[in-house]
């Protein structure tokens, strides 16, 4: 997906050329791209009988969907619960959290 987001619409052949040697077989990549399309990650347009694939959504939208899914499945849709777990498990220090809160408050004042 990163290549599609970074490079824009791609043909399977162009995608294949981005891989280092030994490059995956064209049919293997074609199958993977069609799977991404069938799962809703890619769309295609037909140009002169060839399919050019492009992302169904932006990287930002994808990240937001994944974050929403994670928070929903692991923290019962509670973003506060997620932050609390990060602090409890010392992934974020209280000082870092206080600094983030101060930064957000300064941003709202401006």
Secondary structure in CASP SS format (residue, H / E / C, confidence):
PFRMAT SS
TARGET T0000
AUTHOR 0000-0000-0000
METHOD secondary structure of the structure
MODEL  1
X C 1.00
X H 1.00
X H 1.00
X H 1.00
X H 1.00
X H 1.00
X H 1.00
X C 1.00
X C 1.00
X E 1.00
X E 1.00
X H 1.00
X H 1.00
X H 1.00
X H 1.00
X H 1.00
X H 1.00
X H 1.00
X C 1.00
X C 1.00
X C 1.00
X C 1.00
X C 1.00
X C 1.00
X C 1.00
X H 1.00
X H 1.00
X H 1.00
X H 1.00
X H 1.00
X H 1.00
X H 1.00
X H 1.00
X H 1.00
X H 1.00
X H 1.00
X H 1.00
X H 1.00
X C 1.00
X C 1.00
X C 1.00
X E 1.00
X E 1.00
X E 1.00
X E 1.00
X E 1.00
X E 1.00
X C 1.00
X C 1.00
X E 1.00
X E 1.00
X E 1.00
X E 1.00
X E 1.00
X E 1.00
X C 1.00
X C 1.00
X C 1.00
X H 1.00
X H 1.00
X H 1.00
X H 1.00
X H 1.00
X H 1.00
X H 1.00
X H 1.00
X H 1.00
X H 1.00
X H 1.00
X H 1.00
X H 1.00
X H 1.00
X H 1.00
X H 1.00
X H 1.00
X C 1.00
X C 1.00
X C 1.00
X H 1.00
X H 1.00
X H 1.00
X H 1.00
X H 1.00
X H 1.00
X H 1.00
X H 1.00
X H 1.00
X H 1.00
X C 1.00
X C 1.00
X C 1.00
X C 1.00
X C 1.00
X H 1.00
X H 1.00
X H 1.00
X H 1.00
X H 1.00
X H 1.00
X H 1.00
X H 1.00
X H 1.00
X H 1.00
X H 1.00
X H 1.00
X H 1.00
X H 1.00
X H 1.00
X H 1.00
X C 1.00
END
